[in-house]
Amino acid sequence: MKSKEKKFRKGMVAMTQIFILVIGIFAFTWLIGGITSVSAGGDEINLNDCASGFSSGGKNYVGVCKDYGTLKSTYAKTQCPIDYSGSVYIANHCGGPSTTQYCCATPKADTSKDDSESTSKADTSKDDPESNSLSEYYDEFYGLLSNEFYDEFYGESLPKQKTDGLATTGDNAGKIGVSGAGNLESNSGAGTTLGITNYVMGPLAAIAAGYAANRIFKSLAQSVGANADNSNLLQGIGTGLGVGATLGFGFPALMGQLATFIGGGLTPFLLATGIGAVVGIVVALFTFSTTEKGTVVYYCNQWQPITGGKNCELCNNKEVPCSEYQCKSLGQACNFVQSDPENKGEPFCYWENPDDIDAPIIKPNSDVLTVGYTYSDPEAVSPPDKGVKINTNKGDGCLSPFSKVTFGVTLNEAARCKIGFDKQTSYDNMGIFMGGTDFPRSNHTQTLMIPEINQTVGKDNFVSVSVRCQDLNGNSNPSNFVFDMCVQKGPDPTAPIIYETSIVNGAKVPFGVTNANVNFYVNKPANCRWSFADRDYDKMENNMTCATEGSQMNLRLSYTCSANLTGIKTAEKTSYYVKCQDLSPQNNTNKDYYLKPEGYTLQGSRALVITEASPNATTIYDSTSPASVTFNAKTLGGTQDGKAMCFYREVGSTGLYTQFDNSDYSSNIHSTIVPLKNGEHSYSIKCNDRGGNSDTQVINFNVSIDNKEPLIARAYYEDNQLKIMTNEKAECRYFTSSTIQCNYEFEDGDPITSYDQINHLAKWNTDEDLYIKCQDVYGNQPAKPNECSIILRAQNRNNL
């Protein structure tokens, strides 16, 4: 219904535009094409008269050449006697070198008429008031063009005379096409030149006029703020006028003899007008174009294998065992078993339920239906389609325009579902996946924004959403499952509702930021304003930039209003009061500001600072490579008293920062372990809080890898003790059993006393061997578990 009405309105607009176009082209070409195609009564000028003649009383009679010097233009109307009707003032035909000599010349008699007709025509031209009136019209027209115009365009002045009730212009007649209707016969050299010029200069002048009309109409359209359609129309008219006027000049000149034979002097005038109008209409229609705004939605869905499972077996009995990924890529109904007893325990891919020919069974899902709504039996669904009607719990059950409703379906098997508006013919013809996903599942949900009545998809005051599903074997529903919703009739009395914002209410903003760009998402096209105080909409000082056309609905199913909120203070909360007014004639406006009682708020913050960062300016020793180095950071300030998240990156790297292992927005103490090789290192540590504050510190340190066991540098007697010295800090242990010897774990040995981990003291015992193992602070000890660092036995000092 809506589509037909829209086409009808477009048709009416197009017909009106064409009508205006026809009138405009007809009027323009009547003026331009007609004027340039008028003949001089169908007669040629008799230039032979300039060979003889006489003058009397200051008048220049037929054939007399006379030099008038620079006064030629001034005396142009007075040099030929009025007794010789049809005479014209001719220059450059007196045979002399001067271009200021002129003579009078009479028109040749029309051989197609007898002398009495010519005499009658000559006699009546003076007495015919209509002819004289038309002659005066042409005088006025060429007077408007002015002699200066022709001096510039043709290089000489254009004198005028009234002849036969029609305006002619002497030897310039051929240049501007006024004698075109009678110039096709063979003439003397001068006459032939004039005829050729007639075919060239007229069309060139018309082309220039058409181009000027095109540019003028374009400028006019821009100055009055015309939309793209009307601007195209005006430019089309200008182009059409140019083409029409050009043919109005040229075609009658080419067909002048025929025109004169059929209808006399006015026939070329009418031909010029008619031809110019018709061609102008055709050109304008072919150059006229219309534009229509719309929204194109692209869906990026994941790739899906073919339905069914006829190719599942291709995954089995290959050199490389089948994987689950390979199996499921061969068909939507392929199933994978990691170890199949019937296939020697190998992975196996098979077609699950190959005999399935039944489409999914669709039922409405009450669990996801928006609160305050119910399902009921449909009123407008006829078999074989099935479905339900969605109602509100208020009034007649119809939904309010611009309200959101969520509904869904449950299925007896995993399937993909699509939706469409109005009645759909098949699953394949439907383009929108329910819920925006093509992942097969047994339940699907959909959220809709209910449109106004004049924008609704469907008919009357109903919105119908059809659902069809297709299972993994490619079985789809032969009929629709329909969700019917009626929309409240009449003007929408509800005020706009702000659903959400791009920056959450109460959000913390970075230190030093005094303004924020915030999007407010409104349920209907509206204009919104904001203020620092709660006041009426009309008194709010700041306007927002809002989407006000139906096609501008965003993916949130709402309309965006953007505001630049200013005046944010450091470490303080700033409140903004927002109100919106819809575009209906009622100007519905929300009475209360957005989010009571403080309005929409933004919280300023202090700077975030890293107070500690380590290791820095030190050396890290380790026995293995890479060494495990612990990074530490401590933060203060920001939006949450130092609570932040920290990251690290090597200085000079262009890669991404890596998050600390032990760091989140719940603490101001952060740590992580980083594996590093031997050498110097420089790292950047960066911490951010939830408000967008950040701080960065650089740490520099050295890693020294010690992977060698400690060595016994010296062993000797001192103060009745065995003293052992190691080349590095270490711990030493021993065993005395001759059967075990060095075959013991370091932790199982008896410790040797040391006061600095370099000097180690043991009892001086001459009766036992000491099987000693030493381990440095990095855990380095003899490489083999049956090796010792040293084997010692004290001797009796009396024998030394």
C-alpha positions in Angstrom: 0.0 0.0 0.0 2.7 2.4 1.0 4.8 1.6 -2.2 1.8 2.4 -4.5 1.0 5.7 -2.7 4.7 6.7 -2.9 4.8 5.9 -6.7 1.6 7.8 -7.2 3.0 10.9 -5.4 6.2 10.7 -7.4 4.1 10.4 -10.7 2.1 13.5 -9.8 5.3 15.5 -9.0 6.9 14.3 -12.3 3.8 15.3 -14.3 3.8 18.8 -12.7 7.4 19.2 -13.4 7.0 18.2 -17.1 4.1 20.6 -17.5 6.2 23.5 -16.1 9.0 22.4 -18.3 6.9 22.5 -21.5 5.5 26.0 -20.7 9.1 27.3 -20.0 10.6 25.8 -23.2 7.7 26.9 -25.3 7.9 30.5 -24.1 11.6 30.7 -24.4 11.8 29.2 -27.9 8.8 31.3 -29.1 10.9 34.4 -28.2 14.3 33.3 -29.4 13.5 30.8 -32.2 10.6 32.9 -33.6 12.4 36.2 -33.7 15.4 34.8 -35.5 13.3 33.1 -38.1 11.2 36.0 -39.4 11.5 36.8 -43.1 11.3 40.2 -44.9 7.9 39.5 -46.4 9.3 36.8 -48.5 11.3 39.2 -50.8 15.0 39.7 -51.5 16.7 43.0 -51.5 17.5 44.4 -55.0 21.1 45.5 -54.7 21.3 46.5 -58.3 19.4 49.7 -57.3 22.7 51.0 -56.0 23.9 51.4 -59.5 21.6 54.4 -60.2 19.1 56.7 -58.5 18.5 60.3 -57.5 18.2 62.4 -54.4 15.9 65.3 -53.6 15.2 67.4 -50.5 17.9 65.8 -48.4 16.4 62.4 -49.0 18.4 59.6 -50.5 16.2 58.1 -53.2 16.6 54.7 -54.7 20.0 54.0 -56.1 21.8 57.1 -55.0 25.1 56.5 -53.1 25.8 59.1 -50.5 28.6 59.5 -48.0 27.4 60.3 -44.4 30.6 59.8 -42.6 30.4 59.0 -38.9 26.8 60.1 -38.7 25.6 56.9 -40.4 24.1 55.5 -37.3 22.3 58.7 -36.3 20.7 59.1 -39.8 20.0 55.4 -40.3 16.2 55.8 -39.9 15.9 58.9 -42.1 17.9 58.2 -45.3 15.4 56.1 -47.3 12.1 57.7 -48.4 8.9 56.4 -46.8 7.3 56.4 -50.3 9.2 53.3 -51.2 7.8 50.8 -48.8 10.2 47.9 -48.1 13.3 49.9 -48.9 16.3 49.4 -46.7 19.5 51.3 -46.0 22.4 49.4 -47.5 26.1 49.9 -46.8 29.2 48.8 -48.7 27.5 48.4 -52.1 28.4 51.7 -53.8 31.6 50.6 -55.4 33.8 53.1 -53.6 36.5 52.5 -51.0 34.6 54.4 -48.2 32.6 52.3 -45.8 30.5 55.3 -44.9 28.7 55.4 -48.3 25.1 54.2 -48.3 22.2 53.9 -50.7 18.5 52.9 -50.7 17.5 49.6 -52.2 14.0 48.3 -52.9 12.8 44.7 -52.4 12.6 42.5 -55.5 9.1 41.6 -56.6 7.9 38.1 -55.5 7.7 36.1 -58.8 5.1 33.8 -57.2 2.6 36.7 -57.0 1.3 39.1 -59.7 1.9 42.9 -59.7 -1.5 43.6 -58.2 -0.8 41.4 -55.2 2.6 43.1 -54.7 1.0 46.5 -55.1 -1.8 45.7 -52.8 0.7 44.4 -50.2 2.9 47.5 -50.5 -0.2 49.8 -50.2 -1.8 48.0 -47.3 1.3 47.8 -45.2 1.1 51.4 -44.3 -2.5 51.3 -43.4 -2.5 48.0 -41.5 -2.3 48.9 -37.8 -1.5 45.3 -36.9 1.4 45.2 -39.3 2.7 48.5 -38.0 2.3 47.3 -34.5 4.4 44.2 -35.2 7.0 46.3 -36.9 7.2 48.5 -33.9 7.7 45.4 -31.7 10.7 44.4 -33.8 12.0 48.0 -33.6 11.8 47.8 -29.9 13.4 44.4 -29.8 16.4 45.4 -31.9 16.5 48.6 -30.0 16.9 46.6 -26.8 19.8 44.8 -28.3 21.3 48.2 -29.2 23.7 49.2 -32.0 26.6 48.8 -29.6 25.8 45.1 -29.3 26.0 44.6 -33.0 29.1 46.8 -33.3 30.8 44.4 -31.0 29.3 41.2 -32.3 29.4 41.9 -36.1 31.8 44.7 -36.3 29.3 47.3 -37.6 26.1 49.1 -36.7 22.7 47.7 -37.3 20.3 50.2 -38.8 16.5 49.5 -38.8 13.5 50.1 -41.1 9.8 49.2 -41.0 8.9 47.3 -44.1 5.7 45.4 -44.8 4.8 45.4 -41.2 7.9 43.3 -40.4 11.3 44.4 -39.3 14.3 43.9 -41.6 17.8 45.0 -41.1 19.4 45.7 -44.4 22.5 43.8 -45.3 22.8 42.5 -41.8 19.6 40.6 -42.2 21.5 37.5 -43.4 23.8 37.6 -40.5 21.1 37.3 -37.9 18.8 35.0 -39.9 15.9 37.4 -40.5 15.9 36.8 -44.2 16.5 33.1 -44.0 13.1 32.2 -45.4 13.9 33.6 -48.8 17.6 33.2 -49.2 17.9 29.7 -50.5 17.8 30.5 -54.2 20.9 31.4 -56.1 22.0 35.0 -55.5 24.9 37.3 -56.4 28.1 36.9 -54.4 27.0 39.1 -51.6 23.6 37.4 -51.2 25.2 33.9 -51.0 27.5 35.0 -48.2 24.6 36.3 -46.2 22.7 33.0 -46.6 25.6 30.9 -45.3 26.2 33.2 -42.3 22.5 32.7 -41.5 23.0 29.0 -40.7 26.1 29.6 -38.5 25.7 32.7 -36.4 22.1 32.1 -35.3 22.8 28.6 -33.8 26.0 29.9 -32.2 24.1 32.7 -30.5 21.4 30.2 -29.4 24.0 27.8 -27.9 25.5 30.7 -26.0 22.0 31.6 -24.7 21.3 28.0 -23.7 24.5 27.7 -21.8 23.8 31.0 -20.0 20.3 29.7 -19.2 21.8 26.5 -17.7 24.2 28.4 -15.5 21.6 30.9 -14.4 19.1 28.2 -13.5 21.7 26.3 -11.5 22.7 29.5 -9.6 19.0 30.2 -9.0 18.5 26.7 -7.6 21.4 27.1 -5.3 20.4 30.5 -4.1 16.9 29.4 -3.1 18.1 26.2 -1.5 16.5 23.8 -4.0 17.0 20.1 -3.4 19.0 17.9 -5.8 15.8 16.9 -7.7 14.6 20.5 -8.4 18.2 21.6 -9.1 18.5 18.9 -11.8 15.1 19.9 -13.2 16.1 23.6 -13.5 19.4 22.7 -15.2 17.6 20.3 -17.5 15.3 23.2 -18.5 18.3 25.3 -19.2 19.9 22.6 -21.4 16.7 22.0 -23.2 16.2 25.7 -23.9 19.7 25.9 -25.4 19.2 22.9 -27.7 15.6 24.0 -28.6 16.7 27.6 -29.4 19.6 26.3 -31.5 17.3 24.3 -33.7 14.9 27.2 -33.7 17.6 29.2 -35.5 18.9 26.6 -37.8 16.1 24.4 -39.0 13.7 27.1 -40.2 16.6 28.7 -42.1 17.2 25.4 -43.9 13.5 24.9 -44.5 12.8 28.5 -45.3 11.5 28.1 -48.8 9.0 25.4 -47.7 7.9 27.5 -44.8 7.3 30.5 -47.0 5.4 28.5 -49.5 3.1 27.0 -46.8 2.4 29.9 -44.6 4.2 33.0 -45.4 6.4 35.0 -43.0 5.1 33.7 -39.7 5.5 30.0 -40.6 9.3 29.9 -39.8 8.4 31.7 -36.5 6.0 28.9 -35.6 8.3 26.2 -36.8 11.2 27.6 -34.7 9.0 27.6 -31.7 7.5 24.2 -32.1 10.8 22.4 -33.0 12.7 24.2 -30.2 10.0 23.3 -27.7 9.8 19.6 -28.7 13.6 19.1 -28.8 14.0 21.0 -25.6 11.5 18.8 -23.8 13.3 15.7 -25.0 16.7 17.0 -23.9 15.4 18.1 -20.5 13.7 14.8 -19.9 16.8 12.8 -20.7 19.0 15.1 -18.5 16.5 15.3 -15.6 17.2 12.9 -12.8 15.8 12.3 -9.3 17.5 11.2 -6.2 16.1 9.4 -3.2 17.9 8.9 0.2 17.9 5.5 1.8 19.9 3.4 4.2 21.9 0.4 3.0 22.8 -2.1 5.7 25.7 -4.5 5.2 25.8 -7.7 7.3 29.2 -9.4 7.9 28.4 -13.0 8.7 30.7 -15.9 9.1 31.2 -18.4 6.3 28.9 -21.4 6.4 29.4 -24.8 4.8 26.8 -26.3 2.6 23.7 -27.7 4.1 23.4 -31.5 4.6 26.2 -33.9 4.9 26.8 -35.7 1.6 30.5 -34.8 1.7 31.2 -35.9 5.3 32.9 -39.2 4.2 35.6 -37.3 2.4 37.3 -36.6 5.7 37.8 -40.3 6.6 40.5 -42.8 5.6 43.1 -40.2 4.7 46.8 -40.3 5.4 46.3 -37.5 7.9 43.5 -38.2 10.5 40.4 -36.2 10.2 39.9 -33.2 12.6 36.7 -31.7 13.9 37.4 -28.5 11.9 37.8 -30.4 8.7 34.7 -32.5 9.3 32.4 -29.6 10.1 33.6 -27.6 7.1 32.3 -30.3 4.7 28.7 -29.9 5.6 26.4 -28.3 8.2 25.1 -31.7 9.2 28.5 -33.4 9.6 29.3 -34.7 13.1 32.7 -35.6 14.4 33.8 -38.4 16.8 37.3 -38.2 18.2 37.7 -42.0 18.7 35.3 -44.3 16.9 35.3 -47.9 18.2 34.0 -49.1 14.8 36.8 -47.3 13.0 39.8 -48.8 15.0 39.6 -45.9 17.4 40.4 -43.4 14.7 38.6 -40.0 14.4 35.5 -40.3 12.3 33.2 -37.8 10.4 29.7 -38.8 9.5 26.3 -37.4 8.3 24.1 -37.1 11.3 20.4 -37.8 10.6 20.6 -38.1 6.8 16.9 -39.1 6.5 15.7 -35.8 8.1 13.2 -34.1 5.8 11.2 -32.1 8.3 11.5 -28.3 8.7 12.1 -26.9 12.2 9.0 -26.4 14.4 8.7 -22.7 15.4 7.0 -21.6 18.7 7.0 -18.2 20.3 9.4 -17.6 23.2 7.7 -15.9 26.1 10.9 -15.8 28.2 12.5 -13.1 26.0 9.3 -11.0 25.4 9.6 -7.4 26.7 8.1 -6.9 30.1 4.6 -5.5 29.8 3.8 -7.4 26.6 2.0 -10.6 25.9 1.3 -13.0 23.1 -2.2 -13.7 21.9 -3.9 -15.4 18.9 -3.4 -13.5 15.7 -6.2 -11.7 13.9 -4.8 -11.4 10.4 -2.8 -14.6 9.9 -4.4 -17.1 7.6 -3.4 -20.7 6.9 -1.0 -22.1 6.0 0.8 -19.3 7.9 0.8 -19.5 11.7 1.8 -16.9 14.3 0.9 -14.8 17.3 -0.1 -11.2 18.0 2.1 -9.1 20.4 0.0 -6.9 22.7 0.7 -4.4 25.4 -1.1 -4.7 28.8 -2.7 -1.3 28.3 -5.7 0.0 26.4 -6.4 -1.7 23.1 -3.1 -3.6 23.2 -1.6 -1.6 20.4 2.1 -0.5 20.6 3.2 3.1 20.8 5.1 4.5 17.9 8.9 4.6 18.5 8.7 2.0 21.3 11.1 -1.0 21.4 9.9 -4.6 21.7 11.9 -7.8 22.0 10.4 -11.1 21.0 11.8 -14.5 20.0 11.2 -18.1 18.9 12.2 -21.5 20.2 12.9 -24.5 17.8 12.9 -28.2 18.2 16.4 -28.4 16.5 19.3 -26.1 15.7 18.6 -23.9 12.8 19.1 -20.5 11.2 16.2 -18.1 11.1 15.4 -15.1 9.0 12.8 -12.4 9.2 11.0 -10.2 6.7 8.2 -7.7 6.8 4.8 -8.5 5.3 4.3 -12.0 3.8 7.3 -13.8 2.6 7.4 -16.5 -0.1 10.5 -18.5 0.9 13.4 -18.7 3.3 15.9 -17.9 0.5 14.1 -14.7 -0.4 14.5 -13.3 3.1 17.6 -11.2 3.6 17.7 -10.5 7.4 18.9 -13.1 9.9 16.9 -13.0 13.1 18.8 -11.3 15.8 21.6 -10.3 13.3 23.4 -13.7 13.5 23.4 -16.7 11.2 24.7 -19.1 13.8 22.5 -22.2 14.1 20.8 -22.5 17.4 17.5 -23.6 18.9 16.3 -20.1 20.1 16.5 -16.7 18.4 15.5 -13.2 19.5 14.8 -10.0 17.7 14.4 -6.4 18.9 12.4 -3.9 16.8 11.7 -0.2 16.9 8.0 0.3 16.2 7.6 2.9 13.5 4.9 5.6 13.0 1.8 4.7 11.1 2.9 6.6 8.0 6.2 4.8 8.0 5.0 1.3 8.9 5.9 -1.7 6.9 2.6 -3.5 6.1 -0.9 -2.1 5.9 -3.4 -0.2 8.0 -2.0 0.1 11.5 -0.4 -3.3 11.6 3.3 -4.3 11.5 3.9 -7.9 10.5 7.2 -9.8 11.0 7.4 -13.1 9.2 9.9 -15.7 10.4 11.2 -18.8 8.6 14.0 -21.2 9.7 16.3 -23.7 8.0 17.9 -26.6 9.7 21.3 -28.1 9.1 20.0 -30.4 6.4 18.5 -27.5 4.5 14.9 -28.1 5.4 13.1 -24.8 5.7 9.6 -23.8 6.7 7.1 -23.9 3.8 5.0 -21.2 5.4 5.6 -18.1 7.7 5.4 -17.8 11.4 4.0 -14.3 11.8 4.3 -11.8 14.7 1.5 -9.3 14.3 1.7 -5.9 16.1 -0.9 -3.1 15.9 0.4 0.5 16.2 -1.6 3.2 17.9 -3.5 5.4 15.5 -3.6 9.2 15.6 -0.9 11.7 16.5 1.9 10.4 18.7 1.3 12.0 22.1 4.5 10.7 23.7 7.6 12.8 24.4 11.0 11.6 23.2 12.9 9.2 25.4 16.7 9.1 25.8 17.6 5.4 25.9 21.4 5.7 26.5 24.5 7.7 26.0 27.9 7.1 24.3 29.6 8.0 27.6 27.9 6.5 30.6 26.3 8.8 33.1 28.6 9.7 35.9 31.8 8.7 34.0 35.2 10.0 35.0 37.0 12.2 32.5 40.8 12.6 32.2 42.6 15.3 34.0 42.8 18.6 32.1 39.8 17.8 29.9 37.2 20.6 30.1 34.7 19.4 27.4 33.4 16.1 26.1 31.6 15.0 22.9 28.6 12.9 24.0 26.0 11.1 21.9 22.5 10.9 23.3 20.4 8.1 21.7 16.7 9.1 21.4 13.8 6.8 20.5 12.4 9.1 17.7 13.6 11.9 15.5 13.8 15.0 17.7 15.7 18.1 18.5 17.5 18.2 21.8 19.1 20.9 23.9 21.1 21.0 27.1 21.8 23.5 29.9 23.7 23.7 33.2 20.3 24.3 35.0 16.9 22.6 34.9 14.8 24.9 32.8 12.1 24.7 30.0 13.2 23.4 26.6 12.7 26.8 24.9 15.0 28.5 27.5 17.9 26.0 27.2 20.9 27.7 25.7 22.7 24.9 23.9 21.5 23.0 20.8 22.5 19.5 19.8 23.1 18.1 16.3 20.4 15.5 15.8 19.4 12.9 13.2 15.9 14.0 12.2 15.1 11.7 9.3 13.7 8.2 9.5 16.5 6.8 7.4 19.1 7.9 10.0 18.2 5.3 12.6 21.4 3.8 13.9 22.2 0.1 14.8 21.0 0.8 18.3 17.5 1.3 16.8 17.6 4.9 17.9 18.4 8.4 16.6 21.6 10.2 17.6 21.9 13.6 19.0 25.4 14.9 19.5 26.5 17.5 22.0 29.8 19.1 23.0 29.4 19.4 26.8 31.7 22.1 28.2 32.6 23.3 31.7 34.0 20.1 33.2 35.9 21.0 36.4 38.9 19.2 37.9 38.0 16.6 40.6 34.4 17.8 40.6 31.1 16.6 39.3 29.4 18.6 36.6 25.6 18.2 35.9 24.0 18.7 32.5 20.2 18.9 32.0 18.9 17.5 28.7 15.5 17.8 27.1 14.2 16.8 23.6 11.3 17.9 21.5 9.9 15.7 18.7 9.1 16.9 15.2 5.3 16.3 15.4 2.9 19.2 15.2 2.3 18.8 18.9 6.0 19.4 19.6 6.0 16.8 22.3 8.7 17.6 24.8 10.0 15.6 27.8 9.0 17.5 30.9 11.8 16.3 33.1 15.5 16.5 32.5 17.3 13.4 31.7 18.3 11.3 34.7 16.9 12.7 37.9 17.9 14.3 40.3 21.3 15.5 39.1 20.8 15.2 35.4 23.6 13.8 33.2 26.9 14.1 35.1 30.6 13.9 34.3 33.2 13.7 36.9 36.5 15.6 36.6 39.6 13.9 38.0 43.2 14.5 39.2 46.3 13.4 37.4 47.4 9.8 37.6 51.1 9.4 38.7 53.4 6.3 38.8 55.2 6.8 42.1 57.4 3.7 41.9 58.7 1.6 39.0 61.3 -1.2 39.3 63.8 -2.6 38.6 65.7 0.5 37.8 69.5 1.4 37.8 70.5 -2.1 39.0 71.7 -5.5 37.9 69.6 -8.6 38.0 71.5 -11.9 38.4 70.1 -15.2 37.4 71.4 -18.7 36.6 69.2 -19.4 33.7 68.5 -17.7 30.4 66.2 -16.1 29.9 66.1 -14.7 33.4 62.8 -14.1 35.1 62.7 -10.4 36.0 59.8 -9.0 38.1 58.5 -5.5 37.1 56.8 -3.5 39.8 54.7 -0.3 39.7 52.8 1.8 42.2 50.2 4.5 41.2 48.6 7.4 42.9 45.8 9.9 42.0 43.6 9.6 39.0 39.8 9.0 39.1 39.9 6.2 41.8 42.8 7.1 44.2 45.5 5.4 42.2 43.5 2.3 41.0 44.7 1.6 37.5 45.9 -1.0 35.1 49.6 -1.1 34.0 51.4 -2.2 30.8 54.9 -2.5 29.6 56.8 -2.3 26.3 60.4 -2.2 25.3 61.7 1.3 24.6 62.0 1.7 20.8 59.4 -0.9 20.0 56.4 0.1 17.9 54.3 -2.9 19.0 51.5 -2.9 21.5 51.9 -2.7 25.2 51.6 -5.9 27.2 49.4 -5.9 30.3 50.9 -6.7 33.7 49.9 -10.1 35.0 48.8 -8.8 38.4 47.1 -5.5 37.5 43.5 -4.4 37.3 41.4 -1.4 38.2 41.0 -2.7 41.8 44.5 -1.9 43.1 47.2 0.7 42.9 50.0 -1.9 43.2 51.0 -3.8 40.1 53.5 -6.5 39.2 54.4 -8.9 36.4 57.2 -11.3 35.5 59.1 -10.7 32.2 61.6 -13.3 30.8 64.8 -11.4 29.7 68.2 -12.4 28.3 71.6 -11.4 29.5 72.4 -7.7 28.8 71.2 -4.1 29.3 67.4 -3.4 29.0 65.2 -0.4 28.8 61.4 -0.6 29.3 58.5 1.8 29.3 55.8 1.2 31.9 52.4 2.8 31.3 49.4 2.9 33.6 45.8 4.0 32.8 42.8 4.5 35.0 39.1 4.2 34.0 38.8 7.9 33.4 41.4 7.9 30.7 44.3 9.3 32.8 47.7 7.8 32.1 51.3 8.1 33.2 54.5 6.6 31.8 57.9 5.8 33.4 61.0 4.4 31.8 63.2 1.8 33.7 66.8 0.8 32.8 68.6 -2.2 34.3 71.1 -4.9 33.5 70.6 -8.7 33.5 73.5 -10.9 34.3 73.1 -14.7 33.7 75.3 -17.0 35.9 74.8 -20.6 34.9 78.1 -22.0 36.3 78.5 -24.0 39.6 80.5 -22.4 42.4 84.1 -23.5 42.6 86.2 -24.3 45.6 89.0 -21.8 45.6 90.9 -23.0 48.6 90.7 -25.5 51.6 93.1 -25.4 54.6 93.5 -25.7 58.4 92.7 -22.7 60.5 92.1 -22.6 64.3 91.5 -26.4 64.5 88.9 -26.1 61.7 88.7 -27.0 58.1 88.2 -23.7 56.2 86.8 -23.8 52.6 86.6 -20.8 50.4 84.3 -20.5 47.3 84.7 -18.2 44.3 81.1 -16.8 44.8 78.4 -16.8 47.3 77.3 -20.3 47.9 76.0 -22.8 50.4 77.9 -26.1 51.0 76.8 -29.5 52.3 78.6 -32.8 52.9 78.2 -36.5 53.4 80.7 -38.8 55.1 79.4 -42.2 54.1 81.9 -44.1 52.0 79.1 -46.1 50.5 77.0 -43.2 49.4 79.9 -40.8 48.6 78.6 -38.2 46.1 75.4 -40.0 45.3 73.1 -37.7 47.3 70.8 -34.8 46.8 72.1 -31.4 47.9 69.2 -30.9 50.3 70.1 -34.2 52.1 73.6 -33.3 53.0 74.8 -31.8 56.3 75.2 -28.0 56.1 78.7 -26.4 56.5 78.7 -23.3 58.6 79.4 -20.0 56.8 79.3 -16.4 58.0 79.4 -14.7 54.6 78.7 -17.5 52.1 82.3 -17.3 50.8 84.2 -18.7 53.8 82.8 -22.0 55.0 84.0 -23.8 58.3 83.8 -27.6 59.0 85.1 -29.7 61.9 88.7 -30.9 61.5 88.1 -34.7 61.5 90.9 -37.0 60.4 88.9 -40.1 60.5 86.4 -39.5 57.7 86.3 -38.3 54.1 84.0 -35.3 53.4 82.0 -35.5 50.2 81.2 -31.8 49.7 78.7 -30.2 47.3 78.2 -26.4 46.9 75.3 -24.5 45.4 75.4 -20.8 44.6 72.6 -18.3 45.1 71.2 -19.0 41.6 71.0 -22.8 42.3 74.0 -23.8 40.3 75.7 -27.0 41.7 77.6 -29.8 40.1 75.9 -30.7 36.8 75.6 -34.4 37.5 73.8 -35.6 40.7 76.7 -38.1 41.4 79.4 -35.5 41.3 80.8 -33.4 44.2 82.3 -30.0 44.3 85.2 -31.4 46.2 86.2 -34.5 48.4 88.4 -33.7 51.4 89.9 -35.5 54.4 91.8 -33.8 57.2 95.2 -35.2 58.3 96.9 -35.5 61.7 98.9 -32.4 62.1 101.7 -34.3 63.9 102.4 -36.1 60.6 102.7 -32.9 58.7 
